[in-house]
Amino acid sequence: MTATADKTAAGGGVARADGATPAEPIPDGVTVTIDDVQVTVPKGTLVIRAAEQIGVQIPRFCDHPLLEPVGACRQCLVEVAVPDREGNVRPMPKPQASCTLEATAGMVVRTAHTSPVADKAQAGVMELLLMNHPLDCPVCDKGGECPLQNQAMTNGAPDTRFVDVKRVFPKPIGVSTQILLDRERCVLCQRCTRFSDEIAGDAFIALQERGARQQIGAFDVDVLGYAASGASPDGVVSTGSTTGGVSAGSTTGDAPVGGAAPTEDGTPFASYFSGNTIQICPVGALTSATYRFRARPFDLVSTPAIAEHDSSCAAIRVDHRRGTVMRRLAGDDPAVNEEWITDKDRFAFAWQSAPDRITTPLVRDRVTTAAGVERGELRPASWVEALELAAEGLERARAAGGVGVLPGGRLTVEDAFAWSRYARTVLGSDDVDQRARAHSAEETAFLAHAVAGTGVGVTFGDLERAPVVLLAGLEAEEEGGYLFLRLRKAVRKHGLRVLGLAPFATLGLRRLDGDLLPAAPGMEGEWLGAVAAQASGVALPADLAPAESAAITAAAAALAEPGAVVLVGERLAGSPGALGAALRLAEATGARLAWVPRRVGERGGVEAGLLPGLLPGGRPITDPAARAEVARAWGVAEAALPTAPGRDLSGVIAALADGTLGGALVGGVELADLPDPAAARAALASAGFVVSLEVRASEVTALADVVLPVAPPVERAGSYVSWEGRVRPFGQALESAALPDHRVLHALAAQAGVNLGADDVRAAHRAVGALPAWTGERVPAPAPVAVEAPSVDAGAAVLASWHLLLDDGALQDGEPHLAGTAKRPVARLSATTAAAAGVRDGERVTVSTGRGAITLPVRVTEMVDHVVWLPLASKGSRVHDALGASPGDVVSLAPAPVAAQTTPSGDGGAA
């Protein structure tokens, strides 16, 4: 053994030319020799991974570091010799697949770089793979970034011996409206099927047939030649499965809006993570309907970025060509999203260049008529004129009672601090609230006490190591994006137990093997309080049902395990006492607590103080020391800052409506998302002066006096703060003259003689870091609230609702292929509730209030009685807008009129 090899064996690491070894030995390491280089790796390491550590690249197709080894393609064959019982190193009789073979002590591996046997084996596999592969590289979307192309050049033969006709299939198969399959390109690596089964849990694509007829395909009954009753010419089954699945043509369940090939049991492909199969496909078999035939990789410029659709803040890559974004791919970030993203993060980017994009400032002139001064039409204006008019109008509004500031939840952290500083120093207003959703004073206190200024808390890694996670008011798959995949990974690999506090077990919770804690909307606080009391040793009430008592006791015991985590969603803001009870539960059990909002900018907004009564970093506005610290950092007199908590969003809207406030500064708020859209529209219409900062035209545009356009994420740099508390910076992908919020507000403040310190992204980021961590008193935790179950009469139910990942949101506009994979809106009722309402599964029910009604197909579900669930903001089910109601409110139920019962499924049927 050489000196270099001796050092490697002793130190545990990779042998280097200078004889140096890593400082830290590898516990339980095994030393193997690969191409005459020794390397020590942890026990259980695959040979293909060990080779990577010394820079030896073994060709492969089926292998992926985040998928279980399968040895399907055989391209990674290597020559292997291992010690026998006497210690003699003997070669194995045949080449071995390095992607399934674990390294063992004394093993000697030779790859194609040093072994003619391995080289011949790999060349033979490549010849078999290319035998039926089509020669369509010039038109294939994978051309230029195709592992098969690269490895055919390095490991393939210069000529083919195959002279027969290549196998062909009808193409492409529409697995969904978004995913297209070209089967003749497939090399049967099974990456797509393994991702679906192992990572997402959505089994939508599988191996078909055997031998030469074997192929990857969706369970499309026509294309694959299977007989199935109820199959339509396009391969979509129109009747529900007898095994409990829901077909693509069904009017109920989780069926997608667009046509999709059904699986073997009739369940349609409706995965939120399907785009990952395109990215990991090593050939061009799976392609995107959006990107297909649009560009080639060598024409694209790539920019690392952060997804703007949820608070997971997944790493992505933006590929653009000639100023147009062509596609987005998952970035490689092991600490956050690994290599996976949601389809929304991948495909929903067309909104940033939509035709209604505002590119120039707009102002509204005041017109004098016989009836008095009236508002005229919006007209384009220069930035100088628009900024002057905006500054003058906001100053008048401040003098007339003050200005309400509604920034919305889309902001970067640099923008959020600029909004907070502008509101407090220029407008002198604490009437600031970023929450364009249901909210409460209890939530404000909770966020100020437990979230703001706390830094990085629970992380994705903590979830993976946790023994149990409670999801309270949070549907991970719909509201957390990538969060769902990390929880599923922890369930599969580490035995994580998931508890879900909700009205019913969703498909996402079932794929997490989760246990349901059944709670009606508004009663989550009672559940959490009971678990906290049990954990504290307080006896449960004697009148509890045995099953409920057992569930509470089991939950308290589980959450007391070291490392347990409680994740609370933004929905708990509408449940009285729930957030305070969650804090007491965490204290009683020792579990760690984290808040997971839905919108990407909400955690950063909390850090910036975009809530009434809260200055940046968790500082209470009523604390003189906190105000003094902020005043010094911002370079203003302490007297310039508000001293009392202001109004929240509902208070601002009410004050605008009655004229108490003189105006409003609004940023990217969709009025239909607010708890009472009608009241918001009326309030802004009657407001004295309204300034809006927007990317695209919206309802606020039609009501604003000055509209200042701002840049979308792809045209600016900045950073978000994820729900973990992790700062996630991103760069500017496209060259643009558009200004981000912080620059617009900096220019607007300059009109008032105030230096906002945010004239560029670096200055804005320095301004964020100018404030030290707050070490003073925090806002007290929310006090306990008595919870009473609502009274529900016959023909009524309590409303449950939350956003689906793919719904009617403005950030999904312009992507019809993605919209086709959104779930059909349905009304979920228990069998008891449906019978009381006089409806059956598949029929249509009308859910109504005094403000309006929504008619949807019924899906009878095992859930809490006297509750009806509707999608919060899907097409045909805009709950806030149509009903003027929020989760926890009582609504009326009735069978839909006969005419409505025949309405085609999937239209939503909003009345």
N, C-alpha and C positions, 0 to 999 in steps of 0.2 A: 504494500500500500504506500502511495506517495505521501510526502509531507502535507501536501494540500488536502489530500483525501483524509489524512489523519485528523487534521484540524476540523474538517467538516464534520466528521463523525463525532468528535469530542464536543464541538460547540453546538451542533444541531442547526444546520442552515445550508445555504447554497455555497459551494466552493467557488472562490473567486481567483482571478489570475494572480493577485498580490498575496494570496494566502490568508487574507482577513476573513473573519467569521462574524456572524451577528452576535451582538452582545447578549441576547437572551436565548437560552436553549429552548427547544421545542419539547414540551412535556409529552410523554408517550410517543416520541418520534420514532419513525422507521427510516432507515437509510436505504435508498435504492440508487442504482446506477442507470442513467439514461444517456445514451450516446457518449459513453465514456466519461460522463460527468456525474459525480455523486451529489445527491441532494437528500436532506433529511426533512421529512414532512410529517404532519400529525397522522396518527393511525387512522385508517379509514379514508385517506385521501385517494382519489381516483388517479390513475396513471396519467391521464390526459391533463389533469390539473398540476401534477408534479412536474410534467414536462414544461408547462407554461412558466413555472417558477424559475427555470433556467433558460428561458427564452427559446425553447424548442416548440414550434408550432406544428401540431398534428392536424391534418385536414379533418373536417367533420361537418355533418349536416344535422343529425338528430340531436347532438349534444347541445345543451344550454345550461349555464350554471344555476339557473333558478328553477329548472325542471328536473324531475327524477330521471336517472339514467335508464335508457331502454335498449340501446344497441341496435337500433332499427336500420340504419343506413349502411353500417359496416365500413364506412370510409376511413375510420380511424384505426385500421388494423396495424398492429406493430408486432415485432418479433420479441418474445418474452422467454426468459430463462429464470428458474427459481431453484433455490436449494432444496434438495431432497432431505430425507430423515437423517442421512449421514453427513449432511452439509455440502454435498457435491452439487454444483450448479448445473442443472440439466434444462435443456430447452423444451418448451411445450411443443407438442406435435404439430400444431397449426398456429398461424398468426391469431392474435387476440384483439378484441375490441377494447381499446384503451379507455373508452368512455364508461365502461361498466366494470373494469378490473381495478380492484383496490391495490395500492402499493403495499408490498410486504417486505420485511427485512431481508436484505440480501438479493432482492430481485434485480435482474439485469434486463434492461429494455433497450431495444434498438428500433429506431424509427426509420422512415424511408430515407432519411439523410445519411444513415450509415449502414443500412441493411438492404441488400438486394431482394431478400425475401419479402420484407415489408413494402418495398417499393413496387414489386410485382403485384402483391396483393392489393394495394391501393389502386394501382393502374387497372387491374381487372375489375374491381368494384366500379371504378369510374366508367369503364367501357360498358358495363351492364346498365348503369344509370343513364348513359347517353344513348343507349340503343333505341329507345322509343321517345327520347326527349325531342321536342320540335325545334327546328332551326328558325326560331322567330325572335332572336335576340334584338334585331333592330326595332321591333315594335313592342317588345316586352317592357313593362314598367320597371322591372328589376335590372334591366340592362345598365351596366356601368357600376352597379353596386351589388352584383350577384356573386355569392360564394361559389355557385356552381360554375360560373364563367371562370372565376379566378383559379379554382382547383382543377378545372379541365385543362387549363394552360400549364399548371405546375405538375399535375399528377396524371394527366390523360395522355392517350396515344395521339400522334399526329394525324393518323388516318383511321377510318372506321372499317371494320370487317363486316358490318351489318348491311345487307343489300335488300332486305325485304321492305315492305311498306310499313311505315311507322303507325303505331296505334293512335287513333284519334277519337275524340269525344265531342258531342255538341258543346258549344261554349258561347259565352260564359254562363255558369249557373248562378242565379241570384240567390245566394244563401240568405241574404237579407237585402233591404234596399241599399245598404251601404257596402256590403261585402260581396265580391264577385269571385267565382272559382273557375279557373282554367285547369281541368283535371289532367290533361296530357302533359303539363309541365311538372306535375307533382312527382317527387322522388320518394314518397312514403316515409319521410323522416318522422312524422307523427308529432311534430312540435305543436301544431294547431290543436290536435285532439288532446294532447297532454295539458296544454294551457287551459283548455276549456274544462277538463275534468279536475285538474289539480289546483289551478290558481283561481279561476273565476267560479267554478262550480256550475257553469252553464253548458251542459252537454248538448252541443248543436251540430257537431261534425264528427265523423267517425270513419274507421276503415270499413270498406264494403267488399264483399266477395272474397275469393281466395286465389292463390297462384297468379297466373298471368292476367287474370281479370281483376285482381285486387286494385282498389283505388280509394282515394279519399273523397268523401262526398257527404252532403247533407242527406238526411233521410227524405229525399224527394221521390215520391212513389212513381212518378211518370218517368223521370230521367233515369232512375236506376232499375226500372222494370218491375218493381214490386206491385202486387195487387193490393188495393186498399179501398174499402167502401167509402164513398163520400168524397173521392178525390176529384178535384176540378182539373180542367186541362192545363192549368199553370202549376199543377202540383201542390196546390194548397188544399188541405183537408178542411171541409166546411162543417164537420161535426165534432163535438167534444170526444176526447178519448175515454174509453171505458176504464182506463187505469187511473183516471183522475187528472191527467194532463189536460191542458187547454190548447186547442188548435188555433192556428193562425186565423182561421175564418170565424172563430167563435166570438160571440158578443160579450163574453165575460172573461174574468181572470186577467192574467198578465200578458195577453196577446199584444203584439205590436200593431201600430196603426197601418204600416205598410205590409205588403205581402212578404212572407218568409217561409222557407221550406220547413215543414214540421219534422220533429224528431220521431224516433221509432214509436214513442208512446203518444204522439200527437201534439206534444208541446212545441210551440214555435220558437225559433231562435230570436230572443229578445234581450240579448246580453248587452250590458252597458260597457263591456270591456273588449268587444270583438275586434277593434282595430289593432290590438296588440298582436293578434295572429298574423296580420299583414306584415307587421314589422319584423317578427321573428321567423317568418317563412323564408327559408334560404334560397328559394327560387321564386319565380313569378306566378305561382299557382294561385295565391290569394292576393287580390288587388282591391283598391278603393274605387268605388264608383265616382267619387269626386275627383280623384287625382289621375285616373286612368287616361293614358295617352296625352297628358298635358305637358310633361317636361321630362328631361333626363337629368340624372344626378349631377353630371359634370356641367350642367347649365345653371345649377342652383348655388346660391350663397346661403350658408348656414349660420345661424346665430343662436347661442344658448339663451333660454328664456324661462319664465315661470308662468304656469297656467293661471288664468285669471278667473276660473269658474267656481272654485270652492276654496275653503280655508286650509286644505291640505297643502296647497302651494307646490304642486308637483313640478319637477324639472322637465322641461320640454326643449325641443329644438325646432326653430322656425326656419323653414327652407323657402327662400323667395327668389324670384327671377324678374328682372326688369321692373322692380318696384311693386310686384304683386306676390303675395304669399301663395305658394303652390300647395304646401302641406305642412303639417306639424307632426313631429315624432316624439316619442318618449325619450327623455334624457336619462343618463346613467347616474343615479344618485343613491347609493346604497343606504344612506342614513334616512332618506325620506321615502321616495317612491320606487326605489330599486330601478327597474326598467319598465314599469307598467304605468299607464295612465288610463283615464276613462275615455270613452268615445267622445264625450262632450269636450274634454280638454284637447282631444286630437282633431276633431272635425269642425267644431263650432268656432270658426274664426272669421267667417264672411261678414259678420256684423260690423267689423272694424272698417270695412270699405263699402258699406251698403250705399245704395243710391240716395238715401235720405241723410247721408253724412253732412253735417254742417261745417262748411269750410271758411266762412267769412262771418264777422259779427253782424248781428241783426238788431235793429232798434225800432221801436214803435213810436211814431209821432202822435202827439195829442192834437186832435182836430176840434176846432171850435165850431159848433153848430147852434141852431136856434134853441136846441134843448140844453145847451151848455157844452162843456169840454168833454169830448169823448175820445176813446182810444182808437187810433187808426190801425192800419195794417203794418206788419213788420216789413222792413226794407233793409237791404244790405247797407253796411256802413263801414267806414275805416276803423281801425283799431283805436286811433286817437279819439275819434268822435264817440265811439261806443264806450271806451273807458271813462271819458269825461262825463257822459250822460249817466253811466252806471254809478260813478262816485257821487255825483250830485244828487241823484235820486235816492241812494242809500243814506246819504247825510240827511236829506229831508225826512226820510222814513225814521231815522234814528231820533230826530227831533220830535216826530209825531207820535212817539210811543215806543220806538225801538224796532229792531230787525230780528226776525226769527231766522235761524241758520239750519238748513237741512242738507247736509253734505251727501247723504247716501252711503252705501256700503261698498263702493267700487274702488276707493282711493288707495294709492300707494301710501306708505308711511310718511314720505316726504310731503305729499299732498295733504295728508291728514294733519300734520303739524302746522302747515301753512294755513289751513282752514281754521284750526283752533286759535292760532295766533291772530289771524285777521279778525275773527269774531270778537275776541276779548280785547284787543288793543285798538283796532280801528273802529269797530262798531260798538264797543263797550257792552257787549251782550253775552249773557250766559244762556240765552234761549237757543241752545245748540243740542241737536240730537241727530245722530247718523242712522238710527234704526228705522229703515223703511219697511216696517213689518210690525206685527203685534209686539207690544212691549209693556212694561209696568214699572212703577216706582221700586218694587221689590227687586226687579232685575237690575235697575240702576245701582242700588245699594250693593247687590251681589257682585256686580262687575267691578265697582270701585273698591270693594273690600277684598275680593279673592282673585281678581284677574289682573287689573291694571298695575303695572310696575313690578310684576312678579317674575319677569324674565322667562327663561326656558323652564318649563315644568315637566309634565308628563310628555314623553316622546314616543314616536313609533316603536323605537327599540324597547321602551318600557312595556308597551302593550304586548310585544312579542314574548316578553319574559314573564308577564303577569299570570298568576294562577286563575284569576277570575276578573272579568270586566262587566260592569253594569252599564247598560245603555239606557239612560233615563231621558225620555223625551227626545230621542235621537234615533233616526233610522239610518244606520251607517251607509247602506248601499245608495240610498236616495239623496241623503243630505251630506254625507262625508266624503264622497268620491273614492279616492284611493284608500282611505281609511278602512273600507270594507275588505279590500284585498289583504291588507296587513293583518287584520283580525282573523281572516280565514286562514292565512298562513300559520298564525299562532295556534289556531284550533287544530289544524292538521298535523303540525310538526311538534308542537310543545304541549298539547293537551289543554289549551286555554278553554275555560268554561265561560260562556257568554250568557248574561241575563238581560232580558229586554223588558222594560217597563212600558207597555203600550196596550192599546185595545185589542190587538190580535197579533199573532205571529206572522209576520210578513215572509215573503219568499226569501228575502235577504237573511232574516233571522234564522229561518229553517236551514239555509245553506251554511250558517255558522254553527249548526247543531245547538242553537240557543234554547234556553228555557224561558218561557213567557211568564212574566208577572202581570196578570191581566188587570188593567186599570182604566177606568173610564176617563175621558178628557176632563181635566179640572180636579181629578182625584189623585193625581200623582203625589201631591204633597202629603196626603194621608198615608199612602203606601210607604214613602220614604221616611216619614216620621215614625211609622210603626216599626220599620226595620231598625231605625236608629234607637228607638226605645228598647227594642229587644236586645240590641247589641250592648246597651247600657245596663242591662239587667232588670229592666222594668217589665213587669208581667203584662202580657197581652190581654185585651178585654175578653171577658168570658163569652160574649155573644158572637165572636168571630166564628165563621164556618171552619170546620176542621182542615179543609184543604187550604184555605187562605192562611190559617195560623201556621200550618206546616211550611208553606212557601215562605212566609216571613221569617220563620226560625231558620230555615235553610239558607236564605239569602244573607241573614245576619252572620251566620257562621262562615259562609263562603267569603264575605267581604272582610272578615277579620283575619284572613290569611295574609301573611306578609307579601307585599307587592301588589295587592288588589287595587283596582282602579275603578273610579266612578266617572263616566263621561256624561255630561249633561248637555243637551242641545238647546237651541234658542227657543224651541217650542215651550219649554218650561216657563218662559216669561209670562205666558197666558194662563198658567196654572197657579192659583193662589197658594202661597206657602211652600211651593215645591223647591225653589232654589234655597231658601233658608233651611228647609229640611235636609236637602242634599249636603249642605255644609255641616249640619249636626251629625248626619250619617257618617261623613268622612272623619269627623272628630271622634265619634264613638267607636268606629271600627279600625281606625288607623289607615284606611284606604286613601290613596291619593286621588285628588279631584281635578278634573280639567273641563273647560268649557269649549265646546266645538260649535262655532257659528257656521252658517251656511255660506255667507258671502266672503269673498277673499279679503276685503278691506276692513272687516269689523274688528279683528283683534288689533290691528294697527291703529284704528280709530279710537279704541279704548285706551291704548297707550298714549295717544295724542290728546286725550281729554275731550273727545267729541260726544260728551254726555253732559247733561245739566248737573252742575255742582261738582264737576271733576276737572281739575287741571292736569296737564301731562304728568305721566309717571305715577298716577294714583294719588295725587295730592288733592285733598279736600279744598274746595274753594273758600270754605269758611275759616280755614286755618291761616292766621296772619303770617306764620313762618313759611307756609307753602306759597302764599301769594308773593312774599318778599323774594323767595328763591326764584320763582318764575319771572318776576319783574326784573331782577338782576340779569338773568340769562337773556331776556328779550330786550333789554336796554330801554325799559320804560319805567315810569314812576309807578309805585305800588298802587297809588290812588287811581291809576288808569284802568285797573282790573276790576271786574265785578266782585262783589263781596258776598252775594247771596246766591243760592242755587236758582237757576232759571227754569223755564218750562221745558217739558219733554215734547215729543212730536205731536201728541194729541193736544197738549196745551197750546203749542204754537198755532196749530190749525184753528183751534177755538178762538184764540186771540186775534188771528187774522180775520176770522169771520165777523167778530163783533167790533173790529176796529181798534182794539186795544193796542195791537202792534201796527206799526206803520208800513211795514214791508217785509220782504223775505228774500233771502239769498239761498238758492236751491242748486244742488249739484247731482245730476244723473239719477233722479228719483222717478221711478215709474209709479204714477198715481194709482194704477190698478193693484199694486202690491200692498198699498196701505190698508190698515184695518177698516177704514171707512172712506173709500175712494170718492164717493159722492160729496161728502163733507169737505174733502181736500180740494176737489175741483171748485166748489162754491167759494171756499176760503181764498184760494189764489185768484179767482176771478174778481173778488171784491177787494183784494189787497190794494193798498195804496201804490206800492211799487214792488216789482218782482224782477230779480236778476237771476238768470239761469246759466250755469256752466255745463255744457252738454257736448257729447260726441255726435249724437244723432238727434233728429227731430223727434219730439215726444209730445205728450199732452201738455207738459209744462211749457214747451215752446210756444204753443198757441195762447198761453196765458201770461207770458213774460213780457216785460217792457224792454229789457235788454237781454240778448242771448249772446254769450261769449263762447265760441267753440274751443274745445280742448282736445288734446291728442289722445288717441287710443293707445293701449299698451305697446303695440307693435311699432309705434312711431315715437317712443320716448324711452328713457332709461329710468330706473327707480328701484324700489324694493317693497315687497310685501312682508307682513309678519304673519306666519302661519298660526294655526290654533295651538301648536306646541309652544309658541313664543319665539320661534326661530326666525331670524331675519333672512329673507330670501331675495337677494339682489338679482336684477336682470338688466341686460343691455338693450340698446336701441337697434332694432333690426332694419327698419326702412328709413331712408333719408326723408326728412319732412320738415316743413316750416311750421307745422302745428305746435302749439305750446301746451305743455302739461298744466294741470291745475295750479301748481305752486308758482309757476311763472306768471300766469294770468293774475293770480291774487297778489303777487309781488308788484305787478304793474298797477293793479287797482289800488293797492295801498299807497303807492307812490303818489297817486292823485290826491291823497289825503295828507301827504307829507310824512308818511311813515315808511321806514325801511324794514321790510319783512324778512330780509336776509334769505331770500329764496329765489334769486334771479337765475340760478342754474342748479343742476341736480347735485353738484358737489357742495355748493353753499347750503342748499336745502338739507342735505344729509348731515352737514356739520351742525346745522341748527338743531337737528334732532338730537345729536350727541352733546349739545352744549349744557343740557340739564343733567345734574348728577342724580344718582338714584335717591329716591325719597326714603328717608329714615324716620320720619315723624309718624304721628298718629294717622291711622287709616280710617276710612269711613266705617262705622260699625256694621256688623253683619245684620242682615234682615231679621226682624223679630218674628217669632212664631205667629202663624196665622191659623185661626180656626177654619176648618174646611167642612163645608156642608154639601152633601150630594144634591144636585138640582132636582126639582120636582118635575117629573115627566108624565104627562097625561097620555091617554090613549090617542094613537095617531101621531105621536110626536117622538122625538129621539134627541139625544145629545149629539152635537156635531163633533166629529173627529176629522182632522185633515192635516196634511203636510204636503210640501212640494215633492214632486217626482223629479228625478235627476234630469230627465228630458221632458220639458213641459212647454208652456207658451211664453217663456221668457224671451226678452228682447235680445239677449246675447246668443240666441240660437237661430236668429233670423238668417235667411239666405242660404240655408243648408237643407234642401228638401230630402236628400238621401238620409241624413241623420234623423230628420223628423219622422221618417217612416219606421224607425225602430223604437219610437216612443211608445209607451204602454197606452192601450186604449183606456179612456176614462170609464170607470164603473163606480157604482154605489155599492158599498159593502154593508151587509146586514147579517145579523145572526138569524138562524132559522126562526127563533121565537119572535124577533123584531119584524122579520119579513111577514110572518103569518099575521101578526097584529096589524100590519099595514096593508094586508090583502094583496101581497105580491109574491111571486115565485121566482126561483132562479132563472135568469135569462129574460124575464119580463122587464119592463121599464117602470121606474118609480120617479115621482116628482118630489123633490125636496124643496121646501119653500119657507119663506118668512114674509113679514109684511112688506118687504122691499122688493122681492122677486122670487124666482124659482129656477131650479136646475133639474132637467130630466135626463136620467142615465140608465143604462142597463143594470140590473141587479146581479150581484155576485153574492150568493149565500156563503158566508164564511163562519168558521168557528171563532167567535169573538164575544166580547162583552155584550150582554143584552141591553136593549134600549139605547143603542149607539148606532149612528150611521156615519160611515167614512166616505169622504169625497176627496179627489185630488184637489189641492188648494189652488193651483194656477195652470191647469191644463186646458187645451182647447175644448170649449164647451163646458168647462167646469171652473170658471173664475169665481171662487167662493166669495171673496171679499166684495167683488164688484157686483155679482148677481144677487147675493143674499144680504149683503151688508152685515155679515155675521163672521164670528171667529170661533175657533175650536173651543168647546165648552159651552157654547150657546145652545139653547133648545130650538129645534126646527121642526116643521111639520112634515109628515110623510103621507103620500097618497099614491094609489096606482095612477100611472100616466093615462091620459085620454086614449081612446082606441086609435085615433089617428097617429099619436106619438108612438104607439107600440109597434107600428110598422116602419118606423123610421130606420134607415139602414144603420147597422151598428158602426160605432167608431166616430159618428158625427158629433158626439157630445150631447146633442139635444138640449142645449141651453134654452130656457124659456125667458 
